[in-house]
Amino acid sequence: MIKWNVMKFSSKAENILGQINTKTKLGDLRKIAKDIKKDHELAVELWSTEEFFPRLLAILIMDNKQISQDFINELDKDMQTHLLDERTQLMDWFMANQLTKDKKTITLIESWKNSKSALQRRIFWYYQARLRWMGQAPPSNTPELLDKIEADIIKEEPEVQWAMNFTAGWIGIHDKQYRKRCIALGEKTGLYKGEMVSKGCTPDYLPEFITIESDKRNL
């Protein structure tokens, strides 16, 4: 069991926390992290604040060598205290800045398809989408993934449902042989149909998402 509770913060932690406020942006956190570099003990202190921005910063300065499945489970449990948008952002940030940086943690991601944790299942699917949108040759597991998405997407938790849908979208964009199937999946589920998005953003509704993103890439 990892002990997160810190009764008294170090002077270093106090100094860092003094730089974070409601006007802090993600870019500001990256600048702070760049100066700190790697400091796992400080990361644990910042995480123990239970606050959103200090936790985002903590993720940036963690030592990947000390990230294990048990460690991730503790983070996951703590993320559950946040509202949905915050906990998904924390986990996605964790994936982008830590989990995809090392073969050991990538192996963990690949084991989470049937995890009991919704956040870890989300990252399994988000990572599968990432492999495709990064422009790599599509992995050989596409048929298996589509079967799983078609069978489970409707009954999944919202945070996992979005990632499964996102994966189906990128499969439809990069694998023409599956494009009609992915569009049909979106039409059948109706997920995100009619959802309003910010200017310049692509709708999550699969028929629109696949069409728009495919046209952008001339695929």
SESEDREN-417306 format. One line per 3 residues: number of its first residue (from 1); for each residue x, z, y of N, C-alpha, C. Coordinates in steps of 0.2 Angstrom, whole numbers. Layout:
N
NUM) X:Z:Y:X:Z:Y:X:Z:Y; ...
***
This chain:
219
1) 4:0:-6:0:0:0:4:0:6; 3:-4:11:7:-5:17:3:0:22; 7:4:25:5:9:30:5:5:37
4) -1:3:40:-1:0:46:-1:5:52; -4:11:51:-6:15:57:1:18:60; 2:17:66:7:19:70:5:24:75
7) 7:30:74:4:36:79:7:35:86; 13:33:86:17:32:92:21:26:92; 20:22:97:23:15:98:31:16:100
10) 35:12:98:42:12:100:42:9:108; 47:10:111:48:8:118:47:0:118; 50:-3:113:50:-10:113:43:-13:112
13) 39:-9:108:32:-11:107:28:-10:113; 29:-4:116:26:-3:123:27:-8:128; 33:-10:128:35:-15:133:32:-22:132
16) 31:-24:125:28:-30:124:20:-30:125; 17:-24:123:10:-23:124:8:-23:132; 13:-21:136:12:-21:143:12:-28:146
19) 14:-33:142:14:-40:144:8:-44:142; 4:-41:138:-2:-44:135:-8:-41:139; -13:-46:141:-19:-44:144:-24:-49:143
22) -30:-48:146:-35:-53:145:-34:-60:147; -29:-61:151:-28:-67:154:-22:-71:150; -19:-67:145:-14:-70:140:-17:-76:137
25) -12:-81:136:-14:-87:133:-9:-88:126; -11:-92:122:-7:-93:116:0:-95:118; 1:-100:123:7:-102:125:11:-96:127
28) 8:-91:131:12:-85:133:14:-81:127; 10:-81:122:12:-77:116:18:-81:112; 18:-87:112:24:-91:109:30:-90:113
31) 30:-89:120:36:-88:124:39:-81:123; 34:-76:122:36:-69:120:40:-69:114; 37:-73:109:39:-73:102:46:-76:102
34) 47:-81:106:53:-85:106:59:-80:108; 57:-76:113:62:-71:115:64:-66:110; 59:-64:106:59:-58:101:63:-61:95
37) 61:-67:93:63:-71:87:60:-67:81; 63:-64:76:60:-61:70:61:-54:71; 56:-50:70:56:-43:70:50:-40:66
40) 51:-39:60:46:-37:56:43:-30:57; 47:-26:59:45:-19:60:41:-19:67; 43:-23:72:39:-23:78:32:-27:76
43) 32:-32:72:26:-35:70:21:-30:67; 23:-26:63:19:-21:60:16:-16:65; 20:-14:70:18:-10:76:12:-14:79
46) 14:-20:81:9:-24:85:2:-25:81; 3:-26:75:-3:-27:70:-7:-21:70; -4:-15:70:-7:-9:70:-12:-7:76
49) -11:-11:81:-15:-10:87:-22:-11:86; -23:-16:81:-30:-18:79:-33:-23:84; -29:-25:89:-31:-29:94:-29:-37:93
52) -33:-41:95:-33:-48:93:-26:-51:95; -25:-51:102:-19:-54:104:-12:-51:102; -12:-45:101:-6:-42:98:-5:-44:91
55) -10:-45:88:-10:-47:81:-8:-54:80; -10:-59:85:-8:-66:85:0:-66:86; 2:-62:90:9:-61:92:13:-58:86
58) 10:-53:83:13:-50:77:15:-56:71; 10:-60:70:11:-66:65:17:-70:67; 18:-71:73:23:-76:75:30:-73:74
61) 31:-66:74:38:-63:73:39:-60:66; 34:-61:61:35:-58:55:40:-61:51; 43:-58:47:49:-60:42:45:-63:36
64) 46:-70:35:43:-73:30:45:-70:23; 51:-68:23:54:-65:16:50:-59:14; 46:-56:19:43:-50:17:35:-51:16
67) 33:-57:16:26:-59:15:25:-60:7; 21:-56:5:19:-56:-3:12:-56:-3; 9:-57:-9:2:-57:-10:-1:-51:-8
70) 2:-45:-10:-1:-39:-8:-1:-38:0; 5:-40:3:5:-40:10:-1:-44:14; -2:-50:11:-7:-54:13:-14:-51:13
73) -15:-48:7:-21:-44:5:-23:-39:11; -17:-35:13:-18:-30:18:-20:-33:25; -17:-39:26:-18:-42:33:-26:-45:32
76) -27:-48:27:-34:-50:26:-39:-45:27; -38:-39:24:-43:-33:24:-44:-31:32; -38:-31:35:-38:-30:42:-42:-35:46
79) -41:-41:45:-44:-46:48:-52:-46:48; -55:-43:43:-62:-42:42:-65:-38:47; -61:-34:51:-64:-30:56:-65:-34:63
82) -63:-40:63:-64:-45:68:-70:-49:67; -73:-51:73:-78:-56:73:-76:-62:69; -81:-66:67:-79:-72:63:-74:-77:67
85) -75:-79:73:-71:-83:76:-64:-80:77; -63:-74:78:-56:-71:78:-53:-70:72; -57:-69:66:-53:-68:60:-51:-75:57
88) -55:-80:58:-53:-86:56:-47:-89:60; -47:-87:66:-41:-90:70:-35:-86:68; -36:-79:67:-30:-76:64:-27:-79:58
91) -32:-80:53:-29:-83:47:-27:-90:47; -30:-94:51:-27:-101:52:-20:-101:56; -19:-96:61:-13:-95:64:-8:-93:59
94) -10:-88:55:-5:-86:50:-3:-92:45; -8:-96:43:-6:-102:39:-1:-106:43; -2:-108:49:2:-113:52:9:-110:54
97) 9:-104:56:15:-101:58:19:-97:53; 16:-96:47:20:-92:42:19:-95:35; 13:-96:33:12:-98:26:15:-105:24
100) 14:-109:29:17:-116:27:24:-117:28; 28:-112:30:35:-112:31:40:-111:25; 37:-109:20:41:-107:14:38:-109:8
103) 41:-112:3:39:-114:-4:35:-108:-7; 38:-102:-6:35:-97:-10:28:-95:-7; 27:-96:-1:20:-94:2:15:-100:1
106) 18:-106:1:14:-112:-1:11:-112:-8; 15:-109:-12:13:-108:-19:7:-103:-19; 8:-98:-15:2:-93:-15:-4:-97:-12
109) -4:-101:-7:-9:-105:-4:-13:-109:-10; -9:-112:-14:-11:-117:-19:-15:-113:-25; -14:-106:-25:-17:-102:-30:-24:-99:-28
112) -26:-101:-22:-32:-97:-19:-38:-101:-19; -39:-106:-23:-45:-110:-23:-51:-106:-26; -50:-101:-30:-55:-97:-33:-54:-90:-31
115) -50:-89:-25:-49:-82:-23:-55:-78:-22; -55:-71:-23:-61:-67:-21:-62:-67:-13; -56:-68:-10:-56:-68:-2:-59:-74:1
118) -64:-74:5:-66:-80:8:-61:-83:13; -57:-79:16:-52:-81:21:-46:-85:17; -45:-82:11:-39:-86:7:-42:-92:4
121) -48:-92:2:-51:-99:0:-51:-104:6; -53:-101:12:-53:-106:17:-46:-109:18; -41:-105:18:-34:-108:19:-32:-112:13
124) -34:-111:7:-33:-116:2:-36:-123:4; -42:-123:6:-45:-129:8:-42:-132:15; -41:-128:19:-38:-130:26:-31:-133:24
127) -27:-130:20:-21:-133:18:-21:-140:15; -26:-141:11:-27:-147:7:-29:-153:13; -33:-151:18:-34:-156:23:-28:-157:27
130) -24:-152:28:-18:-153:32:-13:-158:29; -13:-157:22:-8:-162:19:-10:-169:20; -16:-170:21:-19:-177:22:-18:-179:30
133) -20:-175:34:-20:-177:41:-13:-177:44; -8:-174:40:-1:-174:42:2:-181:40; -2:-185:37:0:-192:36:4:-193:29
136) 4:-188:25:8:-188:19:4:-192:14; 7:-195:9:3:-198:3:-2:-193:0; -8:-195:0:-13:-191:-3:-11:-188:-10
139) -12:-181:-10:-10:-178:-17:-15:-181:-22; -13:-180:-28:-16:-183:-34:-22:-179:-36; -24:-173:-32:-29:-169:-34:-36:-171:-31
142) -36:-176:-28:-42:-178:-24:-49:-178:-28; -49:-181:-34:-55:-181:-37:-57:-174:-39; -53:-170:-41:-54:-163:-43:-57:-159:-37
145) -54:-160:-31:-56:-157:-25:-63:-159:-23; -65:-166:-23:-71:-168:-22:-77:-166:-26; -75:-165:-33:-80:-162:-37:-82:-155:-35
148) -76:-151:-34:-77:-144:-32:-81:-144:-25; -80:-148:-20:-83:-148:-14:-91:-149:-15; -92:-155:-19:-99:-156:-20:-103:-151:-24
151) -100:-147:-28:-103:-142:-32:-104:-136:-28; -99:-134:-23:-99:-127:-21:-101:-127:-13; -100:-132:-9:-100:-132:-2:-106:-129:1
154) -112:-130:-2:-118:-127:1:-118:-120:0; -116:-117:-5:-116:-110:-6:-110:-106:-4; -105:-109:-1:-99:-106:1:-101:-102:8
157) -96:-97:9:-96:-93:15:-95:-98:21; -97:-97:27:-97:-102:33:-89:-104:34; -85:-99:34:-78:-100:35:-75:-105:30
160) -77:-104:24:-74:-108:19:-78:-115:19; -84:-115:20:-88:-121:21:-85:-126:26; -83:-124:31:-80:-128:37:-74:-131:34
163) -70:-127:31:-63:-130:28:-64:-135:22; -69:-134:18:-71:-139:13:-73:-145:16; -78:-145:21:-80:-150:25:-75:-154:28
166) -70:-151:31:-64:-153:34:-60:-157:29; -59:-155:24:-55:-158:18:-58:-164:16; -65:-164:15:-69:-170:13:-68:-175:19
169) -68:-173:25:-67:-178:30:-61:-182:30; -55:-178:29:-49:-181:29:-47:-185:23; -51:-183:17:-51:-188:11:-54:-194:13
172) -60:-194:16:-63:-200:18:-60:-204:22; -56:-201:27:-52:-205:32:-46:-209:28; -42:-205:24:-36:-208:22:-37:-211:15
175) -42:-210:11:-43:-213:4:-49:-217:5; -48:-224:6:-54:-228:7:-59:-228:1; -56:-227:-5:-60:-228:-11:-65:-222:-12
178) -64:-216:-8:-68:-211:-8:-72:-210:-1; -72:-215:3:-75:-215:10:-82:-214:9; -85:-219:5:-93:-219:5:-95:-212:2
181) -91:-210:-3:-93:-204:-7:-93:-198:-2; -88:-198:3:-88:-192:7:-93:-193:13; -95:-199:15:-100:-200:20:-107:-198:17
184) -108:-200:10:-114:-198:7:-115:-190:6; -109:-187:5:-109:-180:5:-111:-177:11; -109:-179:17:-111:-177:23:-119:-178:24
187) -121:-184:23:-128:-185:23:-132:-181:19; -130:-179:13:-134:-175:9:-134:-168:11; -129:-165:13:-128:-158:15:-131:-157:22
190) -130:-162:26:-132:-162:33:-128:-157:37; -123:-154:35:-119:-149:38:-116:-152:45; -117:-148:50:-115:-149:57:-118:-155:60
193) -123:-158:57:-127:-164:60:-130:-161:67; -129:-165:72:-132:-164:79:-128:-158:82; -123:-155:79:-119:-150:83:-116:-152:89
196) -116:-149:94:-113:-151:101:-106:-149:100; -102:-154:103:-94:-152:103:-92:-154:110; -86:-151:112:-83:-152:118:-81:-159:119
199) -81:-161:126:-78:-168:127:-72:-169:124; -71:-175:121:-65:-177:118:-64:-174:111; -68:-170:108:-68:-167:102:-72:-171:97
202) -70:-172:91:-74:-175:86:-79:-171:82; -85:-173:81:-90:-169:78:-88:-168:70; -90:-162:68:-88:-161:61:-93:-164:56
205) -99:-167:58:-103:-170:53:-99:-176:50; -99:-176:44:-94:-181:40:-95:-188:42; -101:-191:42:-102:-198:44:-99:-200:50
208) -100:-195:55:-97:-196:62:-89:-195:62; -87:-189:59:-80:-188:59:-76:-193:56; -78:-195:50:-74:-200:46:-74:-207:50
211) -80:-209:53:-80:-215:56:-76:-215:62; -76:-210:66:-72:-209:73:-65:-209:71; -63:-205:67:-56:-204:65:-53:-210:62
214) -57:-213:57:-54:-219:54:-53:-225:59; -58:-225:64:-57:-230:69:-51:-229:73; -50:-223:75:-44:-221:79:-37:-224:76
217) -37:-223:69:-31:-225:65:-31:-232:63; -36:-236:64:-37:-242:61:-37:-242:54; -40:-237:51:-40:-237:43:-46:-239:40
***
